[in-house]
């Protein structure tokens, strides 16, 4: 009896006393660039949130409000439904949160960047390899001024709960 | 009582037959699954090549390509926003050693199921600039997987 009560208390205490810890990931693209399942089934949204789902995650799909048009407002609303929080370029992320950025190829597609622990930005264009270079092969220090090809509209910044380990972010995306 | 058992048995056999038939019609389509790598966020356009003659033509084209020993990169697909190449996955029985290949411009990154004599499963081949890539893009357009706007984007118009 005492053993059972002890087990229940242990389970309860573990469940309630270990809140999710957010931390900023390093730039470590090898995890994503396997040339197989991880690379081809995880997109920019997976990479920015540092969460492997193998589903080509879509903003709002997990949160029940997936975008129905490819513009800033729709994709932003989807991301907010997934638990992401809007922020600004100058704001310091609170409690280990990671800053990510959304851009749009008008009426066609969206793309996300993430700010790594080295202070620079990296991204994963769809099913290709993750990289810290833009379309002109320059290191990305600012997603607003980076060469983004046809993704010409800069929508803004968001906060996500990431993890120091690649693919283990805590955002509710799918 | 016997009548009831017989009726139940007949109904059960009928239902089992219907289920087996339904499973038969849901067989996965065999062929080449083609994915145009162009989007970053939304799902990329995909289509199937199931025409045996076309599959054999593509396989023959791959076999005729020389190795590109001058290529030093990790992959032929560039990590840039926009068009990054075409991924073709072999879901057919017609090319038994072919796992997949990735085409970007004139380069082809081939993955075999079994290693070659030199022990590698991945090879970089060199085709022609207007060869395999253009043929796959035209097939994508014919099948309605991509529209003229995306074709123009791929060819940088």
Interface residues (C-beta under 8 A of the other chain):
Chain A: X33 X35 X40 X43 X44 X45 X56 X58 X59 X70 X75 X105 X108 X109 X110 X111 X112 X123 X124 X125 X126 X127 X128 X129 X130 X131 X133 X135 X148 X149 X150 X151
Chain B: X35 X37 X38 X39 X40 X41 X42 X43 X44 X74 X75 X77 X78 X79 X80 X81 X82 X84 X87 X153
